[in-house]
Amino acid sequence: MAINNELLRHLEKELNATISKAGPVGGGSISHVYCLHTAKEKYLLKLNNKGAFPGMFKAEAEGLDIIKSTNSIHVPTVILQDNFESDSLLVLEWIETKRPNPQSSALLGEELAQMHRNTSANFGEVADNYMGSLKQGNRSHPTWAAFFIEERLKPMVELAINKHLINNTYIQNFEKLYKQLPGLFQEEPPSLIHGDLWSGNYLISVDNNPYLIDPAVSYGHREFDIAMTTLFGGFSNEFYEAYNHHSPLAKGWQQRLDLWNLYPLLVHLNLFGSGYLAQVRDCLTQFI
């Protein structure tokens, strides 16, 4: 998705600045990502087709603003969220980054614990948004078990059925899990969670501050965020030690990681196919 002259002029008008360069940035799997250079600032531009992913950038901007409002951890400032012709666009503050070190990793754990202290009356409690390129619902539920089943597992299982990715054995096993889930963990008050916390969704700035990006926020169980950090690696021991120091997790949290990771694995199954089926099976059979 190229940036044409009409879009450039629109961006210049909205930013009140002349764009001297618009270069592509790697890392975007759903959207096209660019660095916009002006005389005074650099910005991150994300572009996608507004018909293919309706409301995606609006939800992302709202999620960033919700996290920012907690004053717990940095996020890029939302500069502009807009539609132009067939495109949807999001312009964010540009963050100069460096590799994590033990100090910044520990600070990420501490500040995530602070963010998780922000609570709500019920689970969900934010507008529907996206997990990757799939829509996810955030209707309000009084318990995490009900929210996780109704808003996370069931929609992904139904989609996998429609895609002919799972058979009756999987369906029956998920039904067993739904019945047993309330007894498998300790309920906690709802916490504001990032919702898609893998290593590609945090940055460390050159001044050593952690930033969260690409949120899929809801009020949920904080173990869900911690579980996702383990799914693809990229988080150090200093991160987990700092998190547990500032906000200790309930006993046995390590044994529940695969339980919560059923959801992102189902998302990956639906997006990328049967290569993730074995991981779904292995996680599921542990808890039934």
Residue, then its C-alpha position, 0 to 999 in steps of 0.5 A: m500500500a503506497i503513499n500517494n501524493e493525495l495522501l501525503r498532502h492530507l497528512e501534511k495538512e493534518l500535521n501542519a508540517t511538510i513531509s520530507k520523506a516517508g520511508p517503510v518500516g519493518g514489522g507490520s504484519i497487518s498494516h503498512v508502516y512508515c516513518l514520516h520525516t518532517a523538519k522538526e519531528k518524526y512520526l510513525l504512520k500505519l495504513n490499512n484498508k478501512g473496509a478490510f479492518p473496520g474500526m481497527f485503528k480507532a480501537e488501537a487509539e482508544g486502547l493506547d489512550i486508556i493505558k496512557s490515562t493510568n500514568s503507569i507505563h509509557v505508550p506512544t502518543v496518538i497524533l491522528q486517527d483518520n480515514f482518507e479515501s479507502d485507507s484507514l490511518l493512524v499516526l503515532e509519536w515516533i519512539e527511538t529504541k534500543r535493545p532491552n537491558p536488565q534495568s529496562s526489563a525490570l522496569l517493564g515488569e514494575e510498570l506492568a504491575q502498576m498498570h494491572r492495579n487499574t481495575s473496573a467493576n466487571f470484566g471486559e468493560v471496554a469497546d470491542n477491539y481486535m486481536g491481530s486481525l480478528k475482532q474480539g468482543n469485550r462485553s461485560h461479565p461478572t467473572w473472569a471465567a465467564f468472560f474468558i469462555e464467552e468472549r475469548l474461547k467460544p468465538m475462536v472455537e466457533l471460527a475454527i469449526n467454520k474453517h474446518l480446523i478442529n473436529n468433534t473431539y476438540i469441540q467436546n474437550f472445550e465443552k469439558l473445559y468450560k465446565q471445569l474452568p471456574g475451579l482451575f484458578q483463583e478469581e481476582p478483581p478485573s485488571l486493565i490488561h494489554g491483551d496481546l503482550w508478546s515481545g513484538n508489542y513492547l519497546i525500550s526507548v533510548d532513555n531506557n523507558p518501556y513502551l507498550i504498543d498495539p494493545a488489545v485491551s480489556y479488563g481481565h485477569r492479569e495472569f493472561d498478560i503474563a501467560m502471553t509473555t511466555l508464548f514466544g519468548g523475549f522477556s527476561n528473568e528480570f521482568y518476571e522477578a520485578y513483576n512478582h516483587h511489585s504484584p505477586l501472582a497467585k500460587g501455581w501461576q506457572q501451571r496456568l500459563d498454557l490455560w490462558n494461552l489457549y486463546p492466542l493459540l486459537v487466534h493463530l490457528n484461525l489466522f495461520g492454519s493447522g500448524y498450531l493445532a498440536q499446541v492447542r491440543d497439548c494445552l487443552t488436554q492438560f486441563i480436562 
